[in-house]
């Protein structure tokens, strides 16, 4: 059964997601502030709207994929998206935003006479293009049931995580695991290099032993073992380092607000913030392995009695 969907935010993730809905036979009316993104979506069959408000006015479901919570809240309220939609429209926010912002967006939608679901995604640009995303949804069961057929078109798995904001909570917890895992895998490869162990040998052992994880077997941070990983194409982003830094920043905010003792999560947020602001700003998040090699060399040269080390960026500046 065809649904009219307004899709707001047609960038690297939103564009392919909207195109999947078109291919499934749904009418998709889209808007993006970037003319090139809107044109690319139009070429894939999305009807280009002159504004987000105009797109929402005809829709049964409004999907947003925006950079931050402030953009979602501003669009919903100050820019009039909620006011423009027909009563009982379902608003599905697929952005990755702060849990508090997700709950505020949900409350605003309900107050305006609509329904709402937060449904952030995991899988990156490749997952959006291949329709293999995982959706983590927060909201009521009825809203989830209404959105699920559309989410199933764009992904391979959809999980109802609980009440409003639960989808965002699951997303930041998942990506905290991923960020910490990538740093651990990268450190292991750097240690292997120093010990004279080939990348392939470490991969062959760890990928079938207790070290196995997604950061190793899908997004391996060194060239060779996993041909499809960004490391084999000069770290061109699948999931960009600034996006990982953003997600870990959200996790760090939640850790502090909840008074949760999580030193690895906080350290990962710090490392990725530095990396994304410097050498990694246009690279995949797995390229953080590059920052570890100079530090490993400095620690070994200092001798076996050295109990602390620093991580250094490629330009030589040192961060604690």
N, C-alpha and C positions, 0 to 999 in steps of 0.2 A: 504494500500500500504506500503510495507516494506521499511524502510530507514536504511542506514548504519550510525550508530552513534558512534563516538569516545567519551568515557566518561572518563575524567581525574579527579581523586580524588574519591576513592571508599571507603571512611570511613563510619562512622555511618550513615551519610545522603546519600552520593553518592552511596554506595553499594546497599541499598534497592531501590533507584531510578533507577539505572541501571537494576536491576532485574525486575522491573515493565516493562521496555521497552522490555526486552527479552520475558517476558510472553505475551506481546502484539504482538509478531511476528517480532520485529525489530532485525536486526543484530547489536550487540553492541560489540565494540572492546574497552577494558578498560585498564587503567594503573593506578597504585598507587605506591608510593615509599615504602610503607609498604608491605612486602611480604605476611603477613597474610591477609591483606585486599584484595589483588589481588587474593589470593587463594580462599577466601570466595566468591568473585564475580564470579570467574571461576566455582565454584560449583553451582552457580545459573544460569549458561549458558552464562556468559560474556566471550568473547574470550580474553585471556590475551595477551597483547602486551609487548614486551621487553622495550619499552619506549613510552613516550607521543607522540613524533614525529612520530614514526612508527604507532601508533594508528590513528593519524590525517591524515596520508597520504592516507588512503583508505576511508575516511568518507565523507558523504554528510553534516553532522552536527557534530560540536564538542561542547560537553557540559563540562564545568569545574565546579568543586565544591571544592574550595580551601580555606585555612584559612584566607588569607588577600590579599589586593590589590597588594602588592609587589610581591606575588607569581604569581598572574595572569599576571602582566606586564612582569615579568621576563620570565615566560613560553612562553608568546606570542612572545616576541622579542629576548631576549638574548639566550634562549634555542631553538629558531627556530620553534616554533609551527606554526606560521603564514606562514613562508616560506615553511614549509613541506606540507601544505594543498593544495588541488587542487583549481584553481580559483573559486571564487564565493561560497566558502564554508560558511555556516552559523555558526558563533561562538555564543554560548549561555552561558553566565556566570551566574551560579546560586549561586555563592559565595555571602556572605554579605561583602561588601567592601565600602570604602569611595566613595562618589559621584564623586569627582574629579578623582579618580583612574578608576572608571567605564567609565567616559567620555574619559579618556586617552586610555583605552583599546579599546573602540569603534573606536576612531580615528585611532589607530594603525591598527586595523583589516581592516578598509575601505581603508587606505593607501596601504595596502598589496594586495588589490583586492578582499576583502571578504565582507561579511555582518555581522552585529553584533547586539546582543540584551542583555541587562542586565536583568536577571530574577531571583532575589533572592526569597527565599521561606519562608513561615511561616507554622508552624505545627510540627516542631521537628521530632525526630526519629520515634515516633509513627505515625506521619502523613506520613513520607516516607515509612514506612512499610505497611501502610494501603492504600497508594495512595490517601490520603485526603489532600495533601498540597494545600496551596494557593500560586500562583505565581504572582509576581508584576513585570510587564515587562516595560522596557524603550527602545525605538528605533522606527524605522519606521514601518508604517502599513503593508508593504509588508513582512518585516522580522517577524513581530508578527504573521501574517497569516501563514507563513511557519513553524514557531515553535509551534504554538498552538496545532496541533494534537499530538505532542510528549509531550507537557506539560500536556495535558488533560489525558494522560495515567498515569502520575505520580501524578496528583492532582485532586482535585474536583472543583477548581475555578482558573481562570486565568484572570487577569485584565491588560489591556493595559493602563499604567499610563501616557504615554506621550513620550517625546523626550529622547535621550540617557541620562542615569543617573536617570531618573524619577522612575524607579523601585527601585533603591537603596534609593532614597529619601523617597519613600513610606515605605520601610522596616524599616528604622531607626526611622521614625515618629511613625509607628505602635508599634515598640518595646519600644520606650520611653513611650508610653501610658501604655504598659504592665508592664514595670518595676515599674513605679510610682503606678500603680494599685495594684501590688503585695505587695508593701510596705504598702499601705493604708489598704488593706485587712488584712495583718499580724498585723498591729498596732491595728486594730479593734478587732481581736481575743484576743490579749494580754490584751487590756482594758477589754474585756468581762470576761476574766479569773479573773482579779483583782476585778471585780464587782460581781463575783459569778454567771455569766451567762454561761450556758452550751454551748459548741461548736455547738451542734445540734440545739439548740434553736436559736442562732444567725443566723446560716445557713438557717434555715427554714423561718426566717423573711427576711433576706437580699436577699436571692436568688429569692424571688418573690416580692421584693420591689425595691426602687430606688437605693439600693446598689448593685444590680445584675451586675456582670461582669464576663468575662472569668476567671480571676484570682481566683474568688470565686467558680464558678459553675463547672469548668473543672479541675483546678489545685489547688484546695483548700489547703492552707498551713498547715492545722492541720489534724491529722488522724481522720477518722470516717465519716464525712458527705458525702464525694465523694470517694467511694471505689477505683476508678481507679486512684486517684491522687498520685503523688510520696510520699506524706506524709505517705501513708499507706504501703510503702515499704522502710522505712528508708531513704527517700529522694534520692533514686537512680535516677540519672538524666533522665528526659525526655528532658528537655532543661537545660543544665548545667549552673551553676552560672558563670563560666568564659566566656561562650558564651554571656550571658546577659551583663556581664561587658564589653565585647568587643563591643556589639551593642550600649550600652549606651555611651561608649567612643566615638564611631563614631558620635552619636547624639550630644554629648557635643562639639566635634570639630566643627560640623556644626553650632551649636548655637553660638559659639564664633566667627566663621568666618563670620556669618551673622549678628552679633551684635544683637541677639535675646534675650530678657529678659525672661528667663525661669528658675526661681530658683528651681522648683521642679525637672525638668529634670537634672540640674547640680548636685543637691543633690543626686538624685537617682544614677547617674553615680559614684559619690564619694562613696556612701554606698556599691554599688555592687563591685567596684574596691577593696575596703578593704576586703569585704567578700570573693571574689574569690581568693584573694592572701593569705587568711588565712584559717579559718575553713570551708569555702564553696568550696574549690578548686575541690572537687570530688563529690559535691552534686548538687541536683536540685536547680534552682534559688528560688523556694518557701521556701527553708530551711532558708532563711534570717529571717524568723520569730524567729528563735532561738537567733538571736543577739538582739532582742528587749526586751525579757523577763527580763534580768538583769537590763536593763535601766529603765524599768517600775517600778521595785521594788525599785530602788534607788530614783527615783523621788517621789514615794509615801512616802518613809521613810523620805524624806526631808521636807515633809509637804505641805499643800495647797498653801503656798505663793511662792513656787518654780516655776519660769516662764520659766526656760530652762532645758533641759535634754540632756543627751548624749546617744549615742548608744554604747554598749560594746560588744565585741566579747566574745565567750565562755571562752577564756583564761584570761579574766579580763582586757585586755588593752582597753583603752578608745580612741575613735576617735571623734572629734568634729562634 
